[in-house]
Amino acid sequence: MSASETPQTDQPRPPEEAAARRSGGVQSLDRAFALLEIMAESGGEASLSQLADSSGLPLPTIHRIIRTLVGNGYVRQLPSRRYALGPRLIGLGDKAAQMLGTWARPHLAQLVEDLGETANLAMLDGDKVIYVAQVPSPHAMRMFTEVGRRVLPHSAGVGKALLSQLSDEEALATVRRTGMPAATERTITDPEAFLAELRRIRETGYAIDDGEQEVGVRCVAVPVKDAPSGMAVSVSGPEARVSWDFVDQAAPIVRKCARVLATDLNNQS
C-alpha cells in the first residue's frame, strides 16, 4: 500500500452519521440549532425535559450540546435551572436583520415604484414587531417608521399579518402577554374581535391597519409565507391617498411582492 492510499474498511457507519455525511451536514450542529429553535418557539426558554420531548434526543446528548452553547454565550442557565437564549445571539440577530434589509430593499423599492407609498418589512421580535427595512415614498407628505422601531402587534398592519400566521391560541397568548392598549380610537382591543380580524386576514391574504396605529394613516400588509422566518411587507400612507380603492389595487401587488421576496430569501439561504 502506498503512503497516499487510505486503508479501507467494510464496517458500516452508524445511520445518523451516514445521513449527515450524505447531506453534507454536521450532526451536532443540526442538533444544536434544533435546540435553539425549540427554545425560541417556547418563548425563549425551556426546560431539559421540554427539549428532550420536542427534539427526541437523549438527555446526555442534550446536556453535552447545552454545555457547549452555554460556554459560548448562546444559551444561559436561569436560576430555575431552565435554559434560555443567550446574549451572543443578539449580535447575530442584529447583523442578520441588517442583511435581510439589504436583500429586501429592491423588492420594497419596486413596491414604492408601483404604488407610490412607503414600503416596509417587519418581523416578530419576541412578542413585538420590529421594522427591519423601509423605502420611503417620493411624496413630500409620507409615512416614516424608524428601522429598529418595535411596536405592539395588535394595532399594526404588519403585526396583524404576522399573527395571522399563528394559530388562534398562539395569537391570543401573544396579545394577552403584551396587552391590547388603544393606540387610537380605532384600535381593536377586544380579543374576540381581534380573532375575527385574523380570520379575515387568512381568508383575504392581507391585513389592513385603518388608522389603528396612528390617526390618519392606512396600511396594507401581507405575510411573507414560506420565508426562512416570519415576516411581513406593507405599504402605508395618509388616508387621503390610501383610499379603499387604493387598498383593492394594492393588495394583489403587495401579495406578489411577498411571494417574490420569499423565493429570493430562500435562494439566498
C-alpha atoms as a printed R data frame, in Angstrom:
    type eleno elety resid chain resno       x      y      z
1   ATOM     1    CA   MET     A     1   0.000  0.000  0.000
2   ATOM     2    CA   SER     A     2   1.444  3.389 -0.940
3   ATOM     3    CA   ALA     A     3   1.694  6.266  1.544
4   ATOM     4    CA   SER     A     4  -1.014  8.191 -0.321
5   ATOM     5    CA   GLU     A     5  -3.565  5.413 -0.034
6   ATOM     6    CA   THR     A     6  -6.100  5.291  2.759
7   ATOM     7    CA   PRO     A     7  -6.975  1.966  4.409
8   ATOM     8    CA   GLN     A     8 -10.484  0.863  3.548
9   ATOM     9    CA   THR     A     9 -12.928 -0.728  5.957
10  ATOM    10    CA   ASP     A    10 -16.101 -2.661  5.356
11  ATOM    11    CA   GLN     A    11 -17.527 -1.694  8.737
12  ATOM    12    CA   PRO     A    12 -20.785  0.243  8.165
13  ATOM    13    CA   ARG     A    13 -21.149  3.719  9.604
14  ATOM    14    CA   PRO     A    14 -23.963  4.491 12.053
15  ATOM    15    CA   PRO     A    15 -27.118  5.507 10.112
16  ATOM    16    CA   GLU     A    16 -27.183  9.011 11.637
17  ATOM    17    CA   GLU     A    17 -23.558  9.644 10.708
18  ATOM    18    CA   ALA     A    18 -24.120  8.341  7.213
19  ATOM    19    CA   ALA     A    19 -27.139 10.598  6.770
20  ATOM    20    CA   ALA     A    20 -25.176 13.584  7.990
21  ATOM    21    CA   ARG     A    21 -22.340 12.826  5.571
22  ATOM    22    CA   ARG     A    22 -24.731 12.403  2.652
23  ATOM    23    CA   SER     A    23 -26.373 15.741  3.368
24  ATOM    24    CA   GLY     A    24 -23.002 17.429  3.808
25  ATOM    25    CA   GLY     A    25 -24.020 18.481  7.296
26  ATOM    26    CA   VAL     A    26 -22.593 18.086 10.755
27  ATOM    27    CA   GLN     A    27 -24.991 16.257 13.036
28  ATOM    28    CA   SER     A    28 -24.008 18.061 16.230
29  ATOM    29    CA   LEU     A    29 -24.639 21.430 14.547
30  ATOM    30    CA   ASP     A    30 -28.029 20.268 13.308
31  ATOM    31    CA   ARG     A    31 -28.926 19.234 16.836
32  ATOM    32    CA   ALA     A    32 -27.649 22.459 18.408
33  ATOM    33    CA   PHE     A    33 -29.697 24.588 16.005
34  ATOM    34    CA   ALA     A    34 -32.740 22.399 16.625
35  ATOM    35    CA   LEU     A    35 -32.452 23.004 20.386
36  ATOM    36    CA   LEU     A    36 -32.099 26.771 19.860
37  ATOM    37    CA   GLU     A    37 -35.206 26.779 17.680
38  ATOM    38    CA   ILE     A    38 -37.156 24.817 20.296
39  ATOM    39    CA   MET     A    39 -36.216 27.452 22.900
40  ATOM    40    CA   ALA     A    40 -37.274 30.232 20.543
41  ATOM    41    CA   GLU     A    41 -40.621 28.577 19.828
42  ATOM    42    CA   SER     A    42 -41.153 28.123 23.584
43  ATOM    43    CA   GLY     A    43 -40.888 31.848 24.251
44  ATOM    44    CA   GLY     A    44 -37.106 31.996 24.604
45  ATOM    45    CA   GLU     A    45 -36.589 29.416 27.339
46  ATOM    46    CA   ALA     A    46 -37.210 25.741 28.004
47  ATOM    47    CA   SER     A    47 -36.509 23.002 30.499
48  ATOM    48    CA   LEU     A    48 -34.387 19.957 29.714
49  ATOM    49    CA   SER     A    49 -37.496 17.790 29.669
50  ATOM    50    CA   GLN     A    50 -39.107 20.130 27.108
51  ATOM    51    CA   LEU     A    51 -36.008 19.983 24.955
52  ATOM    52    CA   ALA     A    52 -35.962 16.189 25.185
53  ATOM    53    CA   ASP     A    53 -39.669 15.822 24.391
54  ATOM    54    CA   SER     A    54 -39.537 18.217 21.429
55  ATOM    55    CA   SER     A    55 -36.236 17.085 19.931
56  ATOM    56    CA   GLY     A    56 -36.401 13.340 20.630
57  ATOM    57    CA   LEU     A    57 -32.741 13.455 21.650
58  ATOM    58    CA   PRO     A    58 -31.428 11.558 24.691
59  ATOM    59    CA   LEU     A    59 -30.709 13.672 27.765
60  ATOM    60    CA   PRO     A    60 -26.932 13.013 27.776
61  ATOM    61    CA   THR     A    61 -26.719 14.356 24.229
62  ATOM    62    CA   ILE     A    62 -28.753 17.436 25.155
63  ATOM    63    CA   HIS     A    63 -26.567 18.026 28.229
64  ATOM    64    CA   ARG     A    64 -23.430 17.915 26.100
65  ATOM    65    CA   ILE     A    65 -24.753 20.316 23.455
66  ATOM    66    CA   ILE     A    66 -26.236 22.718 26.006
67  ATOM    67    CA   ARG     A    67 -22.954 22.879 27.926
68  ATOM    68    CA   THR     A    68 -21.184 23.931 24.737
69  ATOM    69    CA   LEU     A    69 -23.830 26.557 23.930
70  ATOM    70    CA   VAL     A    70 -23.722 27.932 27.482
71  ATOM    71    CA   GLY     A    71 -19.935 28.067 27.397
72  ATOM    72    CA   ASN     A    72 -20.060 30.164 24.220
73  ATOM    73    CA   GLY     A    73 -22.808 32.516 25.417
74  ATOM    74    CA   TYR     A    74 -25.516 31.351 23.020
75  ATOM    75    CA   VAL     A    75 -27.561 29.851 25.868
76  ATOM    76    CA   ARG     A    76 -27.716 30.789 29.552
77  ATOM    77    CA   GLN     A    77 -28.951 28.839 32.535
78  ATOM    78    CA   LEU     A    78 -31.623 30.542 34.625
79  ATOM    79    CA   PRO     A    79 -31.858 30.302 38.451
80  ATOM    80    CA   SER     A    80 -34.814 27.968 37.876
81  ATOM    81    CA   ARG     A    81 -32.357 25.631 36.062
82  ATOM    82    CA   ARG     A    82 -34.257 26.186 32.814
83  ATOM    83    CA   TYR     A    83 -32.274 27.268 29.773
84  ATOM    84    CA   ALA     A    84 -32.774 30.480 27.806
85  ATOM    85    CA   LEU     A    85 -31.426 32.018 24.623
86  ATOM    86    CA   GLY     A    86 -28.171 33.812 25.411
87  ATOM    87    CA   PRO     A    87 -26.868 37.333 24.785
88  ATOM    88    CA   ARG     A    88 -24.452 36.389 21.995
89  ATOM    89    CA   LEU     A    89 -27.447 35.680 19.759
90  ATOM    90    CA   ILE     A    90 -28.394 39.372 19.887
91  ATOM    91    CA   GLY     A    91 -25.441 40.462 17.795
92  ATOM    92    CA   LEU     A    92 -26.072 37.698 15.295
93  ATOM    93    CA   GLY     A    93 -29.735 38.676 15.092
94  ATOM    94    CA   ASP     A    94 -28.939 42.345 14.557
95  ATOM    95    CA   LYS     A    95 -26.499 41.520 11.763
96  ATOM    96    CA   ALA     A    96 -28.970 39.098 10.182
97  ATOM    97    CA   ALA     A    97 -31.662 41.805 10.275
98  ATOM    98    CA   GLN     A    98 -29.301 44.209  8.514
99  ATOM    99    CA   MET     A    99 -28.599 41.639  5.814
100 ATOM   100    CA   LEU     A   100 -32.297 40.902  5.492
101 ATOM   101    CA   GLY     A   101 -32.943 44.610  4.965
102 ATOM   102    CA   THR     A   102 -30.293 44.682  2.247
103 ATOM   103    CA   TRP     A   103 -31.853 41.718  0.420
104 ATOM   104    CA   ALA     A   104 -35.390 43.078  0.802
105 ATOM   105    CA   ARG     A   105 -34.745 46.684 -0.234
106 ATOM   106    CA   PRO     A   106 -35.010 46.114 -4.022
107 ATOM   107    CA   HIS     A   107 -38.394 44.461 -3.519
108 ATOM   108    CA   LEU     A   108 -39.585 47.339 -1.329
109 ATOM   109    CA   ALA     A   109 -38.305 49.835 -3.899
110 ATOM   110    CA   GLN     A   110 -40.390 48.070 -6.552
111 ATOM   111    CA   LEU     A   111 -43.461 48.400 -4.310
112 ATOM   112    CA   VAL     A   112 -42.822 52.137 -3.973
113 ATOM   113    CA   GLU     A   113 -42.444 52.438 -7.737
114 ATOM   114    CA   ASP     A   114 -45.673 50.507 -8.331
115 ATOM   115    CA   LEU     A   115 -47.816 52.172 -5.663
116 ATOM   116    CA   GLY     A   116 -46.100 55.439 -4.718
117 ATOM   117    CA   GLU     A   117 -46.330 54.879 -0.958
118 ATOM   118    CA   THR     A   118 -43.793 53.952  1.730
119 ATOM   119    CA   ALA     A   119 -42.919 50.234  1.839
120 ATOM   120    CA   ASN     A   120 -41.833 48.378  4.984
121 ATOM   121    CA   LEU     A   121 -40.513 44.987  6.029
122 ATOM   122    CA   ALA     A   122 -41.169 43.822  9.595
123 ATOM   123    CA   MET     A   123 -40.614 40.730 11.738
124 ATOM   124    CA   LEU     A   124 -41.733 39.415 15.098
125 ATOM   125    CA   ASP     A   125 -39.138 40.070 17.795
126 ATOM   126    CA   GLY     A   126 -40.380 38.164 20.818
127 ATOM   127    CA   ASP     A   127 -43.934 39.387 21.280
128 ATOM   128    CA   LYS     A   128 -43.387 42.710 19.485
129 ATOM   129    CA   VAL     A   129 -42.966 43.716 15.873
130 ATOM   130    CA   ILE     A   130 -39.681 45.201 14.691
131 ATOM   131    CA   TYR     A   131 -39.290 47.152 11.449
132 ATOM   132    CA   VAL     A   132 -36.146 45.925  9.673
133 ATOM   133    CA   ALA     A   133 -36.250 47.776  6.336
134 ATOM   134    CA   GLN     A   134 -38.036 50.675  4.678
135 ATOM   135    CA   VAL     A   135 -38.088 52.506  1.360
136 ATOM   136    CA   PRO     A   136 -39.844 55.890  1.646
137 ATOM   137    CA   SER     A   137 -42.478 57.317 -0.653
138 ATOM   138    CA   PRO     A   138 -41.405 60.122 -3.020
139 ATOM   139    CA   HIS     A   139 -44.307 62.264 -1.784
140 ATOM   140    CA   ALA     A   140 -43.490 65.232  0.452
141 ATOM   141    CA   MET     A   141 -46.165 64.023  2.898
142 ATOM   142    CA   ARG     A   142 -45.279 60.414  3.581
143 ATOM   143    CA   MET     A   143 -45.079 57.851  6.323
144 ATOM   144    CA   PHE     A   144 -41.809 57.283  8.142
145 ATOM   145    CA   THR     A   145 -41.173 54.479 10.621
146 ATOM   146    CA   GLU     A   146 -37.658 54.258 12.017
147 ATOM   147    CA   VAL     A   147 -35.915 50.975 11.206
148 ATOM   148    CA   GLY     A   148 -35.460 49.166 14.500
149 ATOM   149    CA   ARG     A   149 -38.671 50.531 15.993
150 ATOM   150    CA   ARG     A   150 -40.700 47.988 17.954
151 ATOM   151    CA   VAL     A   151 -44.497 48.164 18.221
152 ATOM   152    CA   LEU     A   152 -47.265 46.024 19.683
153 ATOM   153    CA   PRO     A   153 -48.644 43.653 17.043
154 ATOM   154    CA   HIS     A   154 -52.382 44.073 17.600
155 ATOM   155    CA   SER     A   155 -52.562 47.649 16.298
156 ATOM   156    CA   ALA     A   156 -50.150 47.446 13.328
157 ATOM   157    CA   GLY     A   157 -50.964 46.050  9.896
158 ATOM   158    CA   VAL     A   158 -47.694 44.107  9.765
159 ATOM   159    CA   GLY     A   159 -48.333 42.819 13.291
160 ATOM   160    CA   LYS     A   160 -51.760 41.508 12.375
161 ATOM   161    CA   ALA     A   161 -50.360 39.935  9.199
162 ATOM   162    CA   LEU     A   162 -47.682 38.179 11.263
163 ATOM   163    CA   LEU     A   163 -50.079 36.958 13.965
164 ATOM   164    CA   SER     A   164 -52.460 35.651 11.303
165 ATOM   165    CA   GLN     A   165 -49.822 33.010 10.537
166 ATOM   166    CA   LEU     A   166 -50.146 31.618 14.065
167 ATOM   167    CA   SER     A   167 -52.980 29.526 15.436
168 ATOM   168    CA   ASP     A   168 -55.778 31.367 17.239
169 ATOM   169    CA   GLU     A   169 -54.426 30.076 20.559
170 ATOM   170    CA   GLU     A   170 -50.872 31.285 19.867
171 ATOM   171    CA   ALA     A   171 -52.054 34.675 18.642
172 ATOM   172    CA   LEU     A   172 -54.268 35.178 21.696
173 ATOM   173    CA   ALA     A   173 -51.444 34.148 24.015
174 ATOM   174    CA   THR     A   174 -49.221 36.776 22.380
175 ATOM   175    CA   VAL     A   175 -51.645 39.679 22.766
176 ATOM   176    CA   ARG     A   176 -52.511 38.617 26.300
177 ATOM   177    CA   ARG     A   177 -48.828 38.893 27.187
178 ATOM   178    CA   THR     A   178 -48.457 42.302 25.553
179 ATOM   179    CA   GLY     A   179 -51.885 43.673 26.401
180 ATOM   180    CA   MET     A   180 -54.128 45.357 23.847
181 ATOM   181    CA   PRO     A   181 -53.986 49.086 24.635
182 ATOM   182    CA   ALA     A   182 -55.763 51.510 22.309
183 ATOM   183    CA   ALA     A   183 -53.242 53.496 20.270
184 ATOM   184    CA   THR     A   184 -56.178 55.291 18.611
185 ATOM   185    CA   GLU     A   185 -59.955 55.103 18.884
186 ATOM   186    CA   ARG     A   186 -59.926 52.572 16.013
187 ATOM   187    CA   THR     A   187 -57.540 50.090 17.647
188 ATOM   188    CA   ILE     A   188 -59.037 46.634 18.157
189 ATOM   189    CA   THR     A   189 -58.865 45.968 21.891
190 ATOM   190    CA   ASP     A   190 -61.296 43.051 22.229
191 ATOM   191    CA   PRO     A   191 -59.723 39.578 21.898
192 ATOM   192    CA   GLU     A   192 -62.717 38.038 20.136
193 ATOM   193    CA   ALA     A   193 -62.910 40.902 17.644
194 ATOM   194    CA   PHE     A   194 -59.179 40.511 17.099
195 ATOM   195    CA   LEU     A   195 -59.557 36.790 16.346
196 ATOM   196    CA   ALA     A   196 -62.292 37.611 13.839
197 ATOM   197    CA   GLU     A   197 -59.897 40.072 12.200
198 ATOM   198    CA   LEU     A   198 -57.166 37.416 11.967
199 ATOM   199    CA   ARG     A   199 -59.615 35.025 10.308
200 ATOM   200    CA   ARG     A   200 -60.493 37.712  7.752
201 ATOM   201    CA   ILE     A   201 -56.771 38.207  7.036
202 ATOM   202    CA   ARG     A   202 -56.278 34.480  6.470
203 ATOM   203    CA   GLU     A   203 -59.201 34.473  4.005
204 ATOM   204    CA   THR     A   204 -58.180 37.570  2.021
205 ATOM   205    CA   GLY     A   205 -54.407 37.183  2.292
206 ATOM   206    CA   TYR     A   206 -53.770 40.698  3.566
207 ATOM   207    CA   ALA     A   207 -54.166 42.842  6.678
208 ATOM   208    CA   ILE     A   208 -55.332 46.444  6.980
209 ATOM   209    CA   ASP     A   209 -54.341 48.993  9.583
210 ATOM   210    CA   ASP     A   210 -57.170 51.500  9.279
211 ATOM   211    CA   GLY     A   211 -55.824 54.276 11.480
212 ATOM   212    CA   GLU     A   212 -55.338 51.793 14.322
213 ATOM   213    CA   GLN     A   213 -51.672 52.579 14.981
214 ATOM   214    CA   GLU     A   214 -51.620 56.268 14.006
215 ATOM   215    CA   VAL     A   215 -54.520 58.597 13.296
216 ATOM   216    CA   GLY     A   216 -54.953 59.327  9.595
217 ATOM   217    CA   VAL     A   217 -52.680 56.527  8.388
218 ATOM   218    CA   ARG     A   218 -53.803 53.467  6.439
219 ATOM   219    CA   CYS     A   219 -51.652 50.413  5.723
220 ATOM   220    CA   VAL     A   220 -51.912 47.243  3.633
221 ATOM   221    CA   ALA     A   221 -49.739 44.375  4.912
222 ATOM   222    CA   VAL     A   222 -49.094 40.823  3.710
223 ATOM   223    CA   PRO     A   223 -47.285 37.953  5.458
224 ATOM   224    CA   VAL     A   224 -44.244 36.605  3.633
225 ATOM   225    CA   LYS     A   225 -45.219 32.948  3.618
226 ATOM   226    CA   ASP     A   226 -42.618 30.200  3.285
227 ATOM   227    CA   ALA     A   227 -39.802 32.618  4.145
228 ATOM   228    CA   PRO     A   228 -36.953 31.339  6.359
229 ATOM   229    CA   SER     A   229 -38.548 33.216  9.299
230 ATOM   230    CA   GLY     A   230 -41.810 35.060  9.926
231 ATOM   231    CA   MET     A   231 -42.007 38.476  8.292
232 ATOM   232    CA   ALA     A   232 -44.463 40.795  6.583
233 ATOM   233    CA   VAL     A   233 -44.314 43.524  3.940
234 ATOM   234    CA   SER     A   234 -46.547 46.567  3.810
235 ATOM   235    CA   VAL     A   235 -47.297 49.857  2.115
236 ATOM   236    CA   SER     A   236 -48.632 52.750  4.162
237 ATOM   237    CA   GLY     A   237 -49.633 56.351  3.661
238 ATOM   238    CA   PRO     A   238 -52.160 59.031  4.564
239 ATOM   239    CA   GLU     A   239 -55.820 58.077  4.249
240 ATOM   240    CA   ALA     A   240 -56.295 60.845  1.674
241 ATOM   241    CA   ARG     A   241 -54.158 58.847 -0.769
242 ATOM   242    CA   VAL     A   242 -54.531 55.303  0.606
243 ATOM   243    CA   SER     A   243 -58.265 55.134 -0.103
244 ATOM   244    CA   TRP     A   244 -60.277 51.928 -0.097
245 ATOM   245    CA   ASP     A   245 -59.967 51.839 -3.898
246 ATOM   246    CA   PHE     A   246 -56.196 52.062 -3.397
247 ATOM   247    CA   VAL     A   247 -56.367 49.148 -0.939
248 ATOM   248    CA   ASP     A   248 -58.135 46.997 -3.547
249 ATOM   249    CA   GLN     A   249 -55.472 47.932 -6.108
250 ATOM   250    CA   ALA     A   250 -52.541 47.497 -3.731
251 ATOM   251    CA   ALA     A   251 -53.415 44.163 -2.101
252 ATOM   252    CA   PRO     A   252 -52.533 41.891 -5.063
253 ATOM   253    CA   ILE     A   253 -49.346 43.887 -5.745
254 ATOM   254    CA   VAL     A   254 -48.176 43.552 -2.140
255 ATOM   255    CA   ARG     A   255 -49.055 39.838 -2.178
256 ATOM   256    CA   LYS     A   256 -46.930 39.386 -5.308
257 ATOM   257    CA   CYS     A   257 -44.051 41.238 -3.632
258 ATOM   258    CA   ALA     A   258 -44.296 38.890 -0.629
259 ATOM   259    CA   ARG     A   259 -44.161 35.806 -2.869
260 ATOM   260    CA   VAL     A   260 -41.151 37.048 -4.846
261 ATOM   261    CA   LEU     A   261 -39.361 38.102 -1.654
262 ATOM   262    CA   ALA     A   262 -39.898 34.668 -0.085
263 ATOM   263    CA   THR     A   263 -38.433 32.993 -3.166
264 ATOM   264    CA   ASP     A   264 -35.443 35.344 -3.161
265 ATOM   265    CA   LEU     A   265 -34.743 34.822  0.532
266 ATOM   266    CA   ASN     A   266 -34.938 31.050  0.222
267 ATOM   267    CA   ASN     A   267 -32.497 31.180 -2.678
268 ATOM   268    CA   GLN     A   268 -30.152 33.321 -0.559
269 ATOM   269    CA   SER     A   269 -30.263 30.753  2.239
